[in-house]
Amino acid sequence: MAATVPVARNPPGRVSGGAAGGQSNPAPAAGGSGARAWKRAFDVAAALAAVPAAVAVIGIAAAAIRFSSPGPVFFRQWREGYQGRWFAVWKLRTMHVDAGERLERHLAESAAARLEWERTCKLRRDPRVIAGAGSFLRRSSLDELPQLWNVLRGEMSLVGPRPLPRYHVERYGSEFRALRRSVRPGITGLWQVSARGAGDLRVQETLDRAYIEGWSLRLDANVLARTLAAVIGGRGAY
């Protein structure tokens, strides 16, 4: 089967009618309105508290990116979010500006890489990634820091299923996509701390579903603590 290569897209707009393909909506995510309000309040307070340190780190990272690769410091990509709305996710750029062409060539030349991409939508040895600065930012997950802006805008949460680009979400069934749309996507999530870069699409779905259907403030606290440990150790990210 031919591998799907991601391409830049304009905002696709909001998905109408709940689940795609005319299926019924899944059961609502766990947690009452009061707990959800506390979650949002914590997101805003924590994001505001983190902004000063994040700005300093982003400034240092920006200089490293400028030194390592020509092109913009930030990368913007449209991702599917809460209630099917597509929004611009911001990241520090960790890939070459011709990333799409590099990926297409690599998948055409390597059957093993093509199989890995089909299984996970990721590559352990990714030719798109900028050597040095890009690899470090991805391994440490510091490239996600600009998404604090998305959290403050209400498009994301600190913890939740990761917002995914179209080429990735289209690999999932319509029922699961509808379930993902029932919550705000997160900067980190259960999938990220449990499998990091190692989980295939089935593992990704299992962990995201477990988070959404079993959500609680305690689970968020657990994921945040495990995220800190994973980031410090650079475990499994690529």
N, C-alpha and C positions, 0 to 999 in steps of 0.2 A: 504494500500500500504506500502511496506517495506521502512523504512527510509534509505537514502543513507548515509553511514558513510565515512567521508573523510579519505583518506590514503595517505601516503607519495608517491611522484612520481618523476621520473626523468623528465627532461625538455621534454615536448611533442613535441617541435619543432614549426615551423611556420605553420599557417593555410594557405593553398594555395587557390587561386581562389576566394578571396573575401568572400561572404556570404556562409555559410555552406549549404549543401543540394542542390547546384546548383542554388539557387535563385539569382536574380540580386542584385547588391550592392544598398544600400540605398542612398538617396540624401546626398551629402557631408555636413560635419558639417559647421555651420555658421562661418563667419569671414573670411576676406581676408588674403592673405599671409603676408601683412604688419603687420596686427594686430597679427597674429600668431607669427611673428618674435619678436614683442614687448613682447608677452607673454613668449616666451622662454628666452629672455634677462632678464626679471624680475625674472623668476624662478631661473636662475643661480645666479644673483646678490643677491637675497633674501636668497637663500640657503647658499651661501658663507658667508653672514653676520650672519646667524644663527648658523653656525658651532661651533664657540667658546662656546657659551652658551649651545648648544646641547651636546657637548662633556662633559661639566661639569655635566649636568643633567644625561647623560647616565652613567657616572662614579658612581654617587650616586645610581642610579637605579640598576646598576650591582651589587653593594655591597648588596643591599637589596634582589635581586634575589638569590644571592649566599647564603645568610643567610636563606632564606625562603624555598629553594628547591634545591636538588642536580641536577646537570646537567649544560648544557651550558647557558651562559647569553643571547646569541642571538638565534633567530629562523629564519630559512630560508624556504620559500615555493615558489614553482613555480606558477606564475599567468599569465593570458592572458593579453597581452598589445597591444600597438599600432601596427596596420597592422597585427594582429594575431600572433605576436612574443611572445613566452613565456620567462619570465625572472624571476630571483630570487629576491623576495621581502624580505627585511630584517626588522626584528622587534625585540624589546626586548622581551625575552621569558616571557609570562604571564601564561603559562599553564604547567601542570606537564608533565614530559617526556613520560608518558604512556597515554597521552591525548586521543588517538584514542581508546584504550581499555576502558577507563573510559566512553567515550561517548557511545560506543557500548553497554556497560552494562546498562547505564542509560536509553537509548532509548528502550532497551528490557524490562526494568522493569517498565517504566512509559508511559502509553498511552498518557497522556497529554503532556509530553515532546516530544514524537514522533510527535504529531500533530503540536506542536509549531515549531519543526525543519523542518517539511515538508512545513510549511507556510512561514518561514522566513530564514531558514538555520542558525538560531541563537537560543540561549537559555538564558532566563533571569536569571535562576539559573543554571549556567553551572558548572558541577562537574569537568571539566578540569582545571578551573582557580585556580591559586595559591592564597590561602587566604592571605589577607593583601597586600603584595607588588603587586601581580598580579592584584587584584581587583582595587587597586588605579591606577596603570598604565593604565589599560583599561578604567576606568572611566574618567581619565584626558586626555586620548589619547596620553600620553607621550611615550607609547610603539611604536608609529609610527616614532619617531625621527630618527632612523637609515635610514629611507627612503629618507632623504636628500641626501644620497649617490646615490640612484636611480635617484633622480632629476638631480644631477650633471652629471650622466652618460647619461642623455637623455632618460632614460626609463620611467620616470614619470614626471608629472608636480606638482606644488603645489596644483592646483585645477583641478579636473576632476572626471569622474566616478571612483570609487574605483577599483583597479585591483582585480580580483576574482579568486579563485582556480577553478579547473576543475569541482568539484562536484557542485559548485554554478552556474557557467556560463552555464552548461549543462541543468539547469532548465529553461533557457530562449529560446525563439524561435530563429531560425537562422537569421531572418532579424534584430532583435534587437542586437544579438551578433555582426553582421557585422557593425551595427551603432556604437557600443561601440569601435570596433577596429579602427574607423576612427579618434580617438583622443588619445592623451596620457592619461593614467589613472592618478589619482591625490592622494595626501596624504589626502586631504579633498575634499568634493564635496557637491552639492546641496542636495543629499539624506541624507548625514550625518548631515547637519545642520538643515534640515527640519524635518526629522523623527528620526534621531539617530538610536537607536536600535529597535524602535517600528514598523517600516514599514515592511509589508509583501512583497512578491516578486512582486506583482502588483504595490505597492507603489514605490518600488525600481526602477522598470522599468519606471514608469511614470515620476519620478523626474530626473532620468538619461537622459531620452529622452528629457525632457524639457531643461536640461542644454546643451546638445550637439546641439540641433536644434536651441536654442536661445542664443548661447554663445556670450559674448562680454567681453571686459576688465572690463567694469563696473560691470558685473555680477560676475566676478572673485573677484573683490574688495569687493563686497557685501558678497560673500561666506566666504572670509577670515575674514571679520569683525565678521560675525555671528559665525564662528568657534572659534574665540578667546573668545567670550561671552559664547559659549557652553562649552568650555574646562574649563574656570574659574568656571563655575557653575556646571560642572560635569553632565550636563543634559542629561539624556536618554541613556548614553553609558553603555554597559555591555558586 
